[in-house]
Amino acid sequence: MDNPVTDKGKKHTSLAFRERSSSQRSLTLRGLEASDSNLVSSTDLQEAWDNYYSDALARLNQNYPLRTITITSKDPPFITPEIKRMLRLKNRFMRNGKIEKADAPSLRIAKTI
């Protein structure tokens, strides 16, 4: 029998989120310090806003890329995309025998929950 058993009542929802870390934050701040002030030099307010918005969105997408993760209806209600990502990271470390490295995500998971 090659047909896997599936739960037909389980609903899958893909959610997009942005992971945040201190290194990403420092990269963003360094980029803002070095940013060009010519974004607001235009006399047209709409053009200045559009320039600022496109620059800010480009920095956001570069430093905090969108990630997707699937949450199912069987997951507990406190499971967020961030927590599920940390759980997967912790499990990967545990499977590879890196018990010490798995401690950091497990502490962050416990703190977040």
C-alpha positions as CSV (number, residue, x, y, z in Angstrom):
1,M,0.0,0.0,0.0
2,D,1.6,3.2,-1.2
3,N,-1.3,5.5,-0.2
4,P,-0.3,7.5,3.0
5,V,-2.9,8.0,5.6
6,T,-4.1,11.7,5.6
7,D,-6.3,13.5,8.0
8,K,-9.1,15.0,5.9
9,G,-10.3,17.2,8.7
10,K,-7.0,19.0,9.1
11,K,-6.8,22.4,7.6
12,H,-3.5,23.9,6.5
13,T,-2.8,27.6,6.5
14,S,0.4,29.1,5.1
15,L,1.3,32.3,7.0
16,A,4.0,34.8,6.0
17,F,6.2,36.3,8.7
18,R,9.5,38.2,9.1
19,E,12.1,36.7,11.4
20,R,13.8,39.3,13.6
21,S,17.3,39.2,15.1
22,S,19.8,41.6,16.5
23,S,22.1,41.2,13.6
24,Q,19.3,42.1,11.1
25,R,18.5,45.1,13.3
26,S,22.1,46.3,13.3
27,L,22.3,45.8,9.5
28,T,19.2,47.9,9.0
29,L,20.5,50.7,11.3
30,R,23.8,50.8,9.5
31,G,22.0,51.0,6.2
32,L,19.8,53.9,7.5
33,E,22.9,55.8,8.7
34,A,24.5,55.4,5.3
35,S,21.3,56.2,3.4
36,D,21.1,59.0,0.9
37,S,19.3,62.1,2.1
38,N,18.3,62.8,-1.6
39,L,15.2,60.8,-1.1
40,V,13.4,63.9,0.3
41,S,15.1,66.5,-1.9
42,S,12.2,66.6,-4.3
43,T,9.8,69.6,-4.2
44,D,6.9,67.3,-5.0
45,L,5.6,65.8,-1.7
46,Q,4.1,62.7,-3.4
47,E,7.3,62.0,-5.2
48,A,9.4,62.4,-2.0
49,W,7.0,60.1,-0.1
50,D,7.1,57.5,-2.9
51,N,10.9,57.6,-2.9
52,Y,11.1,57.2,0.8
53,Y,8.5,54.4,0.9
54,S,10.2,52.4,-1.9
55,D,13.6,52.8,-0.2
56,A,12.2,51.7,3.2
57,L,10.4,48.7,1.6
58,A,13.5,47.6,-0.2
59,R,15.5,47.8,3.1
60,L,12.8,45.8,4.9
61,N,12.7,43.1,2.2
62,Q,16.5,42.9,2.1
63,N,17.1,42.7,5.9
64,Y,13.9,41.0,7.0
65,P,12.9,38.7,4.1
66,L,9.4,37.2,4.2
67,R,9.3,33.5,5.3
68,T,6.3,31.2,5.1
69,I,5.3,28.5,7.4
70,T,2.3,26.2,7.6
71,I,0.1,26.2,10.6
72,T,-2.5,23.4,10.9
73,S,-5.8,23.2,12.7
74,K,-4.3,20.5,14.9
75,D,-1.6,22.9,16.3
76,P,-2.3,24.3,19.7
77,P,-3.6,27.9,19.7
78,F,-0.4,29.4,21.1
79,I,1.7,28.2,18.2
80,T,2.6,31.2,16.1
81,P,4.8,31.1,12.9
82,E,7.8,32.4,15.0
83,I,7.3,29.7,17.6
84,K,6.9,27.0,15.0
85,R,10.1,28.1,13.2
86,M,12.0,28.0,16.5
87,L,10.6,24.5,17.2
88,R,11.8,23.3,13.8
89,L,15.3,24.8,14.4
90,K,15.5,23.1,17.9
91,N,14.4,19.8,16.4
92,R,17.0,20.0,13.7
93,F,19.7,20.6,16.3
94,M,18.4,17.7,18.4
95,R,18.4,15.3,15.4
96,N,21.9,16.2,14.5
97,G,23.1,15.6,18.1
98,K,23.8,19.3,18.9
99,I,22.1,19.3,22.3
100,E,24.0,22.4,23.5
101,K,22.9,24.4,20.4
102,A,19.3,23.2,20.9
103,D,19.2,24.8,24.4
104,A,19.1,28.4,23.1
105,P,16.0,28.0,20.9
106,S,14.2,26.0,23.6
107,L,14.8,28.8,26.1
108,R,13.5,31.4,23.6
109,I,10.4,29.1,23.0
110,A,9.7,28.8,26.7
111,K,10.0,32.6,27.2
112,T,7.8,33.3,24.2
113,I,5.1,30.9,25.2
